[in-house]
Amino acid sequence: MVDATKLNDLRNKIDAIDTQLLDLLRSRANVIEEVRAVKGKQRIYIRPGREASMLRVLLKQPSGHLPKGLIHRLWREMIGAFTLQEGMMNVAIPMQEGEEGFWDIARDHFGSFTPMQSFSGAISALRAVLSETHQLAALPFPREGDSEGNIWWRLLLAEQDAIPNVFYAFPFDGVSGNARNTEHQGLVIGAIPPEATGQDHSILVLEWQNNIDKKAVDVLLSNLLFPKAAHVFVPAGKEPACSWVELDGFVERGDAALAAWYQQHRHQLLRHKIIGAYPVPG
């Protein structure tokens, strides 16, 4: 038989905790207002390194009886809402048939209230950021066999000093929740410099001179001084062959060792650029 008195006491405890949570959220919002005043007017109020470091700390805490994924989900929702509190933000999302799950994980990352607009493909979404109609784009990680129309990262080679940058990856905790395709992973691109966090991947994009193959490229990449976390190679078609190379660590565009490697292989390279970096989970 249910102990009605005890059950009522427990429900009262839950109500009291909910009130405390609400009070804490109000306090957090008040501090955000103070932060906004100190920062002054900015184009985008995002600190990717701080977000990653904060979430790493939270995700390492004992979770007790909290359901898996709840901590990350709650904080991503708060981060999105409080970022909007500081200033406007809208996100371009590529939507193609069979890729609806990408919208799901992007919404989970940016929060339920962040304005998001769908575009016909990744390049169209990136162009929305380049033309400054949108502050951010959420774009898929490159995959072997991507069509030319999905190789959005080549577009960032057009101008050596051009922004935007890659500065974040999602889902940060690796949990896709109830997304319609749980294999999706995305990158966030915008006019925000990436921040070193001590656990990062940097992205090097290379465009090759000749009709080179992946085996030959792997040989050339083997004498890079940075450990490679991933390599996606696109063979020559209408465009020259190109490579997406993830380097383990935070590598800046002016890195001397990388510049020496460019010089060593200048006869094989057409263009090259570090297009950003993103924190990896701790």
C-alpha positions in Angstrom: 0.0 0.0 0.0 1.3 3.5 -1.0 2.3 5.6 2.0 0.4 8.8 0.9 2.0 11.0 3.6 5.6 10.0 2.6 4.8 10.4 -1.1 3.4 13.9 -0.4 6.5 14.8 1.5 8.7 13.7 -1.4 6.7 15.7 -3.8 7.0 18.7 -1.6 10.8 18.3 -1.7 10.7 18.1 -5.5 8.6 21.3 -5.6 11.1 23.0 -3.3 14.1 21.9 -5.4 12.3 23.2 -8.6 11.9 26.6 -6.9 15.6 26.6 -6.0 16.5 25.7 -9.6 14.4 28.5 -10.9 16.0 31.0 -8.5 19.4 29.8 -9.7 18.5 30.2 -13.3 17.3 33.8 -12.6 20.6 34.5 -10.9 22.5 33.1 -13.8 20.5 35.3 -16.2 21.3 38.3 -14.1 25.1 37.5 -14.3 24.8 37.1 -18.0 23.4 40.6 -18.2 26.4 41.9 -16.3 28.7 39.9 -18.6 27.0 41.4 -21.7 27.5 44.9 -20.3 31.2 44.3 -19.7 31.8 42.8 -23.1 30.0 45.6 -25.0 28.4 45.1 -28.4 29.8 42.1 -30.3 28.8 40.3 -33.5 28.4 36.9 -31.9 28.6 36.2 -28.1 30.2 32.8 -28.2 33.4 31.5 -26.5 33.9 28.0 -27.9 36.9 27.2 -25.7 35.1 28.2 -22.5 32.0 26.2 -23.5 34.0 23.1 -24.1 36.1 23.5 -20.9 32.9 24.1 -18.8 31.2 21.0 -20.3 34.2 18.8 -19.8 34.1 19.6 -16.1 30.4 19.0 -15.8 30.5 15.8 -17.7 33.2 14.4 -15.5 31.2 14.9 -12.3 29.4 11.9 -10.8 25.9 11.8 -12.3 24.2 9.6 -9.7 20.8 8.7 -10.9 20.7 11.4 -13.6 19.7 9.9 -17.0 22.5 9.6 -19.5 22.8 12.7 -21.6 20.7 14.9 -19.4 23.5 17.1 -18.1 24.9 17.9 -21.6 21.4 18.4 -23.0 20.4 20.8 -20.2 23.5 22.9 -20.4 23.4 23.1 -24.2 19.8 24.4 -23.9 20.9 27.0 -21.4 24.0 28.0 -23.4 21.8 28.6 -26.4 19.2 30.5 -24.6 21.7 32.7 -22.7 23.6 33.4 -25.9 20.4 34.7 -27.4 20.0 36.8 -24.3 23.3 38.5 -25.1 22.6 39.1 -28.7 21.0 37.8 -31.9 22.2 34.6 -33.5 20.8 32.6 -36.5 22.1 29.4 -38.0 22.2 28.0 -41.6 21.5 24.3 -41.8 21.9 22.1 -44.9 18.9 19.9 -45.5 18.9 17.1 -48.1 16.7 14.1 -48.6 17.6 11.4 -46.1 19.7 13.8 -44.0 16.9 15.1 -41.7 18.7 13.8 -38.7 21.3 16.5 -39.1 18.7 19.2 -38.2 17.8 17.2 -35.1 21.4 17.2 -33.7 21.9 20.8 -34.7 18.8 21.9 -32.8 20.0 19.9 -29.8 23.3 21.7 -30.0 22.1 25.3 -30.5 18.9 25.0 -28.3 15.2 25.0 -29.1 14.9 28.8 -29.3 17.9 29.6 -31.6 16.6 30.6 -35.1 17.7 28.0 -37.7 17.0 28.1 -41.5 17.3 25.2 -43.9 19.3 25.4 -47.1 19.5 23.1 -50.1 23.0 21.9 -49.3 26.2 22.5 -47.3 27.7 24.9 -49.8 24.5 27.0 -49.8 24.5 27.1 -46.0 28.2 28.2 -45.9 27.5 30.9 -48.5 24.9 32.3 -46.1 27.6 32.9 -43.6 30.1 34.2 -46.1 27.4 36.7 -47.3 26.7 37.6 -43.6 23.0 36.9 -43.8 23.6 34.3 -41.1 26.0 34.3 -38.2 26.7 30.6 -38.1 26.4 27.5 -40.2 26.2 23.9 -39.0 27.9 21.7 -41.6 28.5 17.9 -41.7 31.9 16.3 -41.2 33.5 15.3 -44.6 33.0 11.7 -45.6 34.8 9.6 -48.2 32.7 9.6 -51.4 31.0 13.0 -50.8 29.9 14.6 -54.0 31.5 17.7 -55.3 28.4 19.7 -54.2 29.1 18.6 -50.6 32.7 19.6 -50.4 32.0 22.8 -48.6 35.5 23.1 -47.1 37.1 23.8 -50.4 35.2 27.1 -50.4 37.2 28.3 -47.4 40.4 28.1 -49.5 39.3 30.9 -51.8 40.9 33.7 -49.8 43.9 32.9 -47.5 42.8 35.2 -44.8 39.1 34.8 -45.1 36.8 34.0 -42.3 34.7 32.1 -41.2 36.4 29.4 -39.2 35.5 26.0 -37.9 35.4 26.4 -34.1 33.2 23.7 -32.6 32.0 20.1 -33.2 28.7 18.5 -32.1 27.3 16.5 -30.4 30.1 17.2 -27.9 29.1 14.3 -25.6 28.7 11.9 -28.5 25.0 11.3 -27.7 22.5 11.9 -30.5 19.4 11.4 -28.4 16.3 10.8 -30.6 17.8 12.2 -33.8 16.5 10.5 -36.9 20.0 9.4 -37.9 22.3 8.8 -35.1 25.4 8.6 -37.3 25.4 12.4 -37.9 28.2 14.7 -36.6 28.5 18.3 -37.3 30.9 21.3 -37.2 30.0 24.9 -36.4 31.4 27.6 -38.7 31.3 31.3 -38.1 33.4 34.5 -37.8 34.8 33.4 -34.5 38.4 32.4 -33.9 38.9 28.9 -32.5 40.3 28.7 -29.0 42.9 26.3 -27.7 41.6 24.1 -24.9 44.4 21.6 -24.5 42.4 18.8 -26.3 41.7 19.9 -29.9 41.8 18.9 -33.5 42.9 21.4 -36.1 41.8 21.2 -39.7 44.2 21.6 -42.6 42.7 21.8 -46.1 45.0 21.0 -49.0 44.5 21.3 -52.8 46.9 19.4 -55.0 48.6 20.3 -58.2 48.4 17.1 -60.1 46.0 14.2 -60.5 47.4 12.7 -57.3 45.9 9.6 -55.6 45.3 9.0 -51.9 48.3 6.7 -51.5 50.7 9.3 -52.8 49.1 11.9 -50.5 49.4 9.7 -47.5 53.2 9.4 -48.2 53.5 13.3 -48.4 51.5 13.7 -45.2 53.6 11.1 -43.4 56.4 13.6 -42.7 54.0 16.2 -41.1 55.2 16.9 -37.6 51.7 16.7 -36.2 49.9 13.4 -35.6 47.0 13.0 -38.0 43.6 12.3 -36.4 41.8 11.8 -39.8 42.2 12.3 -43.5 39.5 12.5 -46.1 40.7 12.6 -49.7 38.7 13.8 -52.7 40.2 12.7 -56.0 40.4 15.0 -59.0 37.2 15.5 -60.9 36.0 18.9 -62.2 38.2 20.4 -59.5 41.7 19.4 -58.4 42.2 16.7 -55.8 41.9 18.0 -52.2 42.4 16.7 -48.7 40.8 17.4 -45.4 43.4 16.6 -42.7 42.6 16.6 -39.0 45.7 17.3 -36.9 45.8 16.2 -33.3 46.4 19.4 -31.4 45.9 23.2 -31.8 47.7 24.4 -34.8 47.6 28.1 -35.9 47.9 29.3 -39.5 51.3 30.9 -39.0 52.9 27.8 -37.5 56.5 27.6 -38.5 56.7 23.8 -38.9 53.7 23.7 -41.1 55.0 26.6 -43.2 58.2 24.6 -43.7 56.2 21.6 -44.8 54.3 23.8 -47.3 57.6 25.0 -48.7 59.0 21.4 -49.0 55.9 20.4 -51.0 55.2 23.6 -52.9 55.5 21.8 -56.2 52.7 19.5 -55.3 50.4 22.0 -53.7 48.0 24.5 -55.3 46.5 26.0 -52.1 46.6 25.2 -48.4 45.0 26.6 -45.3 44.2 25.9 -41.6 40.5 26.5 -41.6 40.0 26.2 -37.9 40.0 23.9 -34.9 37.5 22.3 -32.5 37.7 21.0 -29.0 37.3 17.3 -28.5 35.6 15.8 -25.4 37.8 15.4 -22.4 
